[in-house]
Amino acid sequence: MDLTPRKRKILKVVTERYIDSAEPVSSKFLAQAMGGGISSATIRNELADLTEMGYLEQPHTSAGRIPSPQGYRLYVNELMEQKALSEQEAQEINEALGGKMRELDSVIAQAGQMVSSIVSYPAYTAAVGKSAVTIQRYDLLPVDADSFIAVVMTTDSRVKSQLLRSSIPVTPDELPALANLLNSHFTGISSEEMGRKLMGLASQLGAELFMPLSLAIEYASDVADRSAQNHVYTTGQAQLLRQPEFQDLQKANGLMGLLTDQKDRLPVLDENTPMQILIGPENVNEALQNASVVVASYDIGDNMRGLIGVVGPTRMDYAAVAARLSYFAESLSKMFGKNHQLPPKEDDIL
């Protein structure tokens, strides 16, 4: 059923007032907000209709109304006005991102801290591979008769190294041939395929070559598997306790546990989705049933993308959070891009 213009206006006023005050909205306030041209009886009737239709809820019999998850969804999709960043907000984001953050993991973790401080809600960040991570190159460096250093580069441009010790002596002269074998046969394939190829070579290699080769393959498989995992960082959990909805520790407990101990269960985006807003029951995870999540994607390059999300009450200011998160994600994409320039501020950012 389509809502009349008056019902849409009332739903918009109720939602925005509740976002600001965290208190149920009364018909008296609505009569004033609507300019006094509508009688209190008419407003009460409209509120009753919106409640029956599922867009509003009444916490107590004598209380005013608050938006339902269905009401928030209609507000976000159709009633919410685009919100522009102020010059000061854009400058704060640009200055925060202007520092030197060289390590990928450091950039990702610090980005979450910046967003949390800007929006005053908990935030989470992650780096996600757009495709399976495999080994791109191997180097083997001699150390002594019983050990060598394996250096591997993954397809997402991470370089890892580790000292490996062999129970069978390895001479420096043997390492170039082993590295060549690794680069010829063990790049661009999954860990499972590497294992199968290694077993296929077992009968063709002597123990003096098979042992260091198997050590290098085992290490490379571990690096590839770890790189393929989503590394999720969370920050600002204490911000939850400042919200009226979560000052009761029992209500906050499940959400705090998710942000602290079950980070890998936080929502992620499909590869081609730049931003998504999940409201209350739209979240699959039970701990998020009374919360909302706004999550955006940005391009890291090298076949990687980053995710940055904000977790807060269903009463969060969606327009403000979406505008800041969108600008922040675009800024990160620019920072990882070839020109390393931050985007200009625009007046119509959502």
Stockholm file with secondary structure:
# STOCKHOLM 1.0

chainA/1-350         MDLTPRKRKILKVVTERYIDSAEPVSSKFLAQAMGGGISSATIRNELADLTEMGYLEQPHTSAGRIPSPQGYRLYVNELMEQKALSEQEAQEINEALGGKMRELDSVIAQAGQMVSSIVSYPAYTAAVGKSAVTIQRYDLLPVDADSFIAVVMTTDSRVKSQLLRSSIPVTPDELPALANLLNSHFTGISSEEMGRKLMGLASQLGAELFMPLSLAIEYASDVADRSAQNHVYTTGQAQLLRQPEFQDLQKANGLMGLLTDQKDRLPVLDENTPMQILIGPENVNEALQNASVVVASYDIGDNMRGLIGVVGPTRMDYAAVAARLSYFAESLSKMFGKNHQLPPKEDDIL
#=GR chainA/1-350 SS CCCCHHHHHHHHHHHHHHHHHCSCBCHHHHHHHTTTCSCHHHHHHHHHHHHHTTSEECSSTTSCBEECHHHHHHIIIIICCCCCCCHHHHHHHHHHHTSCCCSHHHHHHHHHHHHHHHHTSCEEEEEEESSCCCEEEEEEEEEETTEEEEEEEETTSCEEEEEEECSSCCCTTTHHHHHHHHHHHSSSSCHHHHHHHHHHHTTTSCHHHHHHHHHHHHHHHHHHHHHHSCEEEEECGGGGGGSGGGCSHHHHHHHHHHHHHCGGGSCCCCTTCSEEEEEGGGSSSGGGTTEEEEEEEEEEETTEEEEEEEEEETTSCHHHHHHHHHHHHHHHHHHHSTTCCCCCCCTTCC
#=GC SS_cons         CCCCHHHHHHHHHHHHHHHHHCSCBCHHHHHHHTTTCSCHHHHHHHHHHHHHTTSEECSSTTSCBEECHHHHHHIIIIICCCCCCCHHHHHHHHHHHTSCCCSHHHHHHHHHHHHHHHHTSCEEEEEEESSCCCEEEEEEEEEETTEEEEEEEETTSCEEEEEEECSSCCCTTTHHHHHHHHHHHSSSSCHHHHHHHHHHHTTTSCHHHHHHHHHHHHHHHHHHHHHHSCEEEEECGGGGGGSGGGCSHHHHHHHHHHHHHCGGGSCCCCTTCSEEEEEGGGSSSGGGTTEEEEEEEEEEETTEEEEEEEEEETTSCHHHHHHHHHHHHHHHHHHHSTTCCCCCCCTTCC
//
